[in-house]
Amino acid sequence: MTIPLDPGQLIASAREQTGHSDLDDDSLPDRLAILLSWLDQRLNHDDQRQRAAVVAHGLLVQRLEFLAARDQYPLKDERIETPLVTFGEARSGTTVLQMLLGCDTEARLLEFWEVMYPGPPPGVSDTKERKQRADEDWREILHKIPKWLISHPYNAMLGRNPPECERLWAMDLRSAPPTAWWRVPAIPLEPPPLKLPQDQVRQYQIHTMFLQYLQYGMPSKRWVLKGISHQHRLAALLNAYPDATLVWIHRDPLAAIASRFELHAQVFEGIAGSVDRPAFARATIETCKNNFRTAAENPLAADPRIHHLLYKDFIADPVRAIRELYNRVGLAYTKEFETAMRTWLAENPPGRFGPFSYTESALGVDTDQLDQELDPYRERFGVPRERRKR
């Protein structure tokens, strides 16, 4: 079926396929138009535009089915209580932290298959076929981007791999992560970068709705989540989950930027075929500098519900760091939990698919000057410098 890269026709097609019409957001067509216009200017062939249209159509179908399920089931009655939310800038150890916290038998992780193929609610449906589809998607992703397995070895879990919370906003058209748009050869940071309108309060409403959807009909457990932008949405996050335990992990910002640049360059080289690395580096640096600056200036970073963790300390002894965190926040720390964490660490050594290499010099700027510009973040959170990878 040929689907036009047109907002109105895409919405009409999704409504016709699902039999549902309520998008629950009058501004969504505007975001869709921004996204499609940006894509149309960058895609060179009709088959690329068709791939983009198919992805957008799929996200709209998911959204309509997701919203319709809220009328069919009492999802609004689900309580998302005392979640544990981990966050920090990209390449700061959030995934390992989340994976270890997920070893607790009282914890529940979000999994990629749940956000790739969410409907109907897992607690009232057979999920076998959806898990298989997500696994096949991930095999295709890793065939297209083999280096992503090196830089992020947890992708070997395929559809069971825990996504970042930002992936929940893909069907709300407020983010365009590569795990949703990997079939489309476009680079969100390619100048001018894609900028989708944000509404932090609404985004956490969607976040909560999604967790309710996934939790319905399932055993009650504590959600353990991760994100790379929660620190820039603290007011909305704290308002949405006032009883949450928040863990903010901090890494030397220069090292994080260099690692992030290389990982994302490799990802988009697999998706788009080639990347203008100097332009991509400049865009990455500007984005990251702004992120670290605003984090350093954010007064909410001192909220007592936020527990700060240094990457240096976590990597040196992750089990000890988590034991101390549990003791500090009053969670039950058991021997079984510790054994499970140590088992996971033994079975998932770093670099098991090959070494991931990155250097500061690849950024193509005066890294001594950049390093100094990042000092306010280090000073605010007591982050030590890492050994320089020039």
C-alpha positions in Angstrom: 0.0 0.0 0.0 1.4 3.4 -1.0 1.0 6.0 1.8 1.5 9.7 0.9 3.9 11.8 3.0 1.0 14.1 3.8 -0.2 14.9 7.4 -3.9 14.9 6.7 -3.9 11.8 4.6 -1.7 9.9 7.1 -4.1 10.7 9.9 -7.1 9.7 7.8 -5.4 6.4 6.8 -4.6 5.6 10.4 -8.2 6.4 11.5 -9.6 4.2 8.7 -7.3 1.3 9.6 -8.0 1.4 13.3 -11.6 2.5 13.3 -10.7 5.0 15.9 -10.6 8.8 15.5 -9.6 10.5 18.7 -6.0 11.6 18.7 -6.5 13.4 22.1 -4.4 16.3 21.0 -5.4 19.1 18.6 -1.8 20.1 18.2 -0.5 16.7 17.0 -1.3 17.4 13.3 1.0 20.5 13.6 3.8 18.4 15.0 3.3 15.8 12.3 3.5 18.5 9.6 6.8 19.8 11.1 8.3 16.3 11.1 7.1 15.4 7.6 8.3 18.8 6.2 11.7 18.3 7.7 11.9 14.8 6.3 10.6 15.7 2.9 13.5 18.3 2.5 16.1 15.6 3.3 14.8 12.5 1.6 15.9 12.2 -2.0 13.9 9.3 -3.4 10.2 8.3 -3.4 11.0 5.0 -1.7 12.6 6.9 1.2 9.6 9.1 1.5 7.4 6.0 1.5 9.4 4.5 4.3 9.0 7.7 6.3 5.2 7.6 5.6 5.0 4.0 6.7 6.8 4.8 10.0 4.6 7.8 10.7 1.5 5.9 9.8 2.5 3.1 12.2 3.1 5.6 15.1 -0.4 7.1 14.5 -2.0 3.7 14.4 -0.3 2.8 17.7 -1.5 6.1 19.3 -5.1 5.6 18.2 -5.2 2.0 19.5 -3.4 3.0 22.7 -6.0 5.8 23.4 -8.9 3.6 22.5 -7.7 1.0 25.0 -8.1 3.6 27.8 -11.8 3.7 27.0 -12.1 -0.1 26.9 -10.2 -0.9 30.1 -10.0 0.9 33.5 -6.4 2.0 33.0 -6.9 5.3 34.7 -7.3 3.4 38.0 -3.7 2.0 37.8 -1.4 3.7 40.3 2.2 4.3 39.4 3.7 4.3 42.9 7.2 5.0 44.1 9.0 4.5 40.7 12.8 4.6 40.6 13.9 6.9 37.8 17.5 7.0 36.7 18.9 9.7 34.4 21.9 11.5 33.3 23.4 12.7 30.0 24.0 10.1 27.3 27.0 7.8 27.9 27.0 8.3 31.6 26.1 4.8 32.7 22.3 5.0 32.9 21.8 1.7 31.2 24.1 -0.3 33.4 22.6 1.4 36.5 19.1 0.5 35.3 20.0 -3.0 34.5 21.4 -3.7 37.9 18.5 -2.0 39.7 16.3 -4.3 37.6 17.9 -7.3 39.2 15.7 -6.7 42.3 12.8 -9.1 42.3 10.6 -6.2 43.3 11.5 -4.2 40.2 10.1 -4.0 36.7 11.9 -2.7 33.6 10.3 -1.2 30.5 11.2 -3.4 27.5 11.5 -2.4 23.8 8.8 -4.7 22.5 6.3 -3.0 24.8 6.9 0.4 23.2 7.4 -0.9 19.6 4.2 -3.0 19.7 2.2 -1.8 22.7 -1.4 -2.9 21.8 -3.4 -4.4 23.3 -2.4 -4.1 27.0 0.1 -7.0 27.7 -1.8 -7.9 30.9 -4.9 -8.9 29.0 -3.4 -10.3 25.7 -1.0 -12.8 24.2 2.3 -11.0 23.7 4.3 -13.8 22.0 3.9 -12.6 18.4 4.8 -9.0 19.4 7.9 -10.0 21.2 9.0 -12.0 18.1 8.3 -9.0 15.8 10.4 -6.8 18.0 13.2 -9.3 18.1 13.1 -9.4 14.3 13.2 -5.6 14.1 16.2 -5.5 16.4 18.0 -8.1 14.3 17.4 -5.9 11.3 18.5 -2.8 13.2 21.8 -4.5 14.2 22.4 -5.8 10.7 22.0 -2.2 9.5 24.1 -0.7 12.4 26.4 -3.5 13.5 28.6 -1.1 15.5 25.7 -0.3 17.8 26.2 -3.7 19.4 29.7 -2.7 20.3 28.9 0.7 21.8 25.7 -0.5 23.5 26.0 -4.3 24.0 22.7 -4.5 25.8 21.1 -4.4 22.3 21.9 -8.1 22.2 18.8 -8.5 24.3 16.8 -7.5 21.2 13.2 -6.8 22.1 13.8 -7.3 25.8 16.3 -4.5 25.8 15.1 -1.6 28.1 14.5 1.6 26.2 14.9 5.1 27.4 11.7 6.9 28.6 12.1 9.3 25.6 11.0 6.4 23.4 7.5 6.7 24.9 7.2 10.1 23.3 7.7 8.8 19.7 4.0 8.2 19.1 3.3 11.6 20.6 5.6 13.1 17.9 7.7 14.9 20.5 10.8 12.8 19.8 12.2 11.0 16.8 14.6 8.4 18.2 16.6 6.1 15.8 14.8 3.1 17.4 11.6 4.4 15.9 12.9 5.9 12.6 15.8 3.6 11.8 14.2 2.6 8.4 14.4 6.3 7.3 17.8 7.7 6.2 17.6 11.0 8.0 19.7 12.5 10.8 17.9 14.6 13.4 21.0 16.7 14.3 21.8 17.4 10.6 21.7 21.2 10.2 19.2 22.6 10.7 18.3 20.1 13.3 14.8 18.7 13.8 13.0 20.6 16.6 9.7 19.1 17.6 7.5 21.2 20.0 7.8 20.2 23.6 5.2 20.2 26.4 6.8 18.8 29.5 3.6 18.5 31.5 1.8 16.7 28.7 4.8 14.5 28.0 4.7 13.1 31.6 1.0 12.6 31.3 1.7 10.4 28.3 4.5 8.8 30.2 2.1 7.9 33.1 -0.6 6.8 30.7 1.9 4.4 29.1 3.0 2.9 32.3 -0.7 2.4 33.4 -1.3 0.7 30.1 1.6 -1.7 30.5 0.9 -2.3 34.2 -2.8 -3.2 33.8 -3.5 -6.8 34.6 0.1 -7.4 35.6 1.7 -8.1 39.0 2.4 -4.9 40.9 6.1 -4.1 41.0 8.2 -1.0 41.2 9.0 0.6 37.8 12.7 1.2 37.3 13.1 3.6 34.4 15.9 5.5 32.7 16.2 8.6 30.5 18.8 11.0 29.2 16.6 14.2 29.5 14.7 13.9 32.7 17.2 16.2 34.3 16.0 18.9 32.0 12.4 18.3 32.9 12.7 18.1 36.7 9.7 20.2 37.6 7.4 18.2 35.4 9.0 14.9 36.5 8.6 15.7 40.2 5.1 16.8 39.7 4.1 13.6 37.8 5.8 11.3 40.3 6.1 13.1 43.7 6.9 9.8 45.5 9.6 8.7 43.1 13.2 8.0 43.9 15.3 9.9 41.4 18.9 8.9 40.7 21.1 11.3 38.7 24.4 9.9 37.5 27.2 12.3 36.6 30.1 11.7 34.3 32.9 14.0 33.2 31.1 16.0 30.5 34.0 16.1 28.0 34.3 12.3 28.1 30.5 12.0 27.8 30.4 14.3 24.8 33.2 12.5 23.0 31.6 9.1 23.6 28.1 10.3 22.6 29.4 11.8 19.3 31.1 8.6 18.2 28.2 6.4 19.1 25.6 8.6 17.4 27.8 9.1 14.3 28.1 5.3 14.0 24.3 4.9 14.4 23.4 7.4 11.8 26.1 6.2 9.4 24.3 2.9 9.5 20.9 4.5 9.0 21.8 7.2 6.5 24.8 5.7 4.8 27.1 8.6 5.6 27.4 11.5 8.1 29.0 14.9 7.7 31.1 14.3 10.8 32.4 17.8 11.3 28.9 19.3 11.1 27.5 16.5 13.3 30.2 17.1 15.8 29.4 20.8 16.0 25.7 20.1 16.5 26.5 17.5 19.2 28.8 19.9 21.0 26.3 22.7 21.0 23.5 20.5 22.2 25.6 19.0 25.0 27.1 22.3 26.1 23.6 23.7 26.5 22.5 20.6 28.4 25.4 20.7 30.9 25.1 24.5 31.4 21.3 24.3 32.1 21.9 21.4 34.5 24.5 23.3 36.4 22.2 26.2 36.7 19.0 24.3 37.7 18.0 25.0 41.3 15.8 21.9 41.3 19.0 19.8 41.2 19.1 20.3 44.9 15.7 18.7 45.6 16.1 16.1 48.3 14.3 13.5 46.3 17.2 13.5 43.8 20.2 11.3 44.7 23.4 12.2 42.9 25.8 9.4 41.9 29.2 9.9 40.4 30.0 7.7 37.4 33.5 7.3 38.8 32.2 5.7 42.0 29.5 3.7 40.2 32.0 2.1 37.7 34.5 1.4 40.4 32.1 -0.7 42.5 28.5 -0.7 41.1 27.2 -3.2 43.7 28.5 -1.0 46.6 27.0 2.1 45.0 23.6 0.5 44.7 23.7 -0.9 48.2 24.5 2.6 49.6 21.7 4.0 47.4 19.2 1.5 48.8 20.2 2.2 52.4 19.9 5.9 51.8 16.4 5.8 50.3 15.1 3.1 52.6 14.6 0.3 50.1 15.1 -3.4 51.2 18.5 -4.6 50.1 18.7 -8.4 50.1 21.4 -11.0 49.6 19.4 -12.4 46.6 19.5 -8.9 45.0 23.2 -8.6 45.4 23.8 -12.1 44.0 21.6 -11.3 41.0 23.6 -8.1 40.4 26.9 -9.9 40.6 25.7 -12.6 38.3 24.5 -10.0 35.8 27.9 -8.2 35.9 29.7 -11.5 35.3 27.6 -12.4 32.4 27.7 -8.9 30.8 31.3 -7.8 30.8 32.1 -4.5 29.1 33.5 -4.8 25.6 32.2 -8.3 25.1 31.4 -7.6 21.4 34.6 -5.6 20.9 36.1 -2.4 22.2 34.3 0.8 21.7 36.8 3.6 20.9 36.3 7.3 20.9 38.7 10.3 21.1 38.4 14.0 21.9 40.2 14.9 18.7 37.3 13.5 16.6 35.2 16.5 17.9 37.4 18.7 15.7 37.5 21.6 18.2 39.9 23.0 20.8 39.1 20.5 23.5 41.2 22.3 26.1 38.8 25.3 25.7 35.8 23.1 25.6 37.0 21.3 28.7 37.1 24.6 30.6 33.7 25.6 29.4 32.3 22.5 31.1 33.8 23.3 34.5 30.6 24.8 35.9 28.9 21.4 35.7 31.8 19.7 37.3 31.9 22.2 40.1 28.1 22.1 40.7 28.1 18.3 41.1 31.6 17.5 42.2 32.5 15.6 39.0 36.2 14.7 38.6 37.9 14.8 35.2 38.4 11.5 33.5 41.7 10.5 31.9 41.8 12.4 28.6 41.4 10.4 25.4 43.1 12.7 22.9 
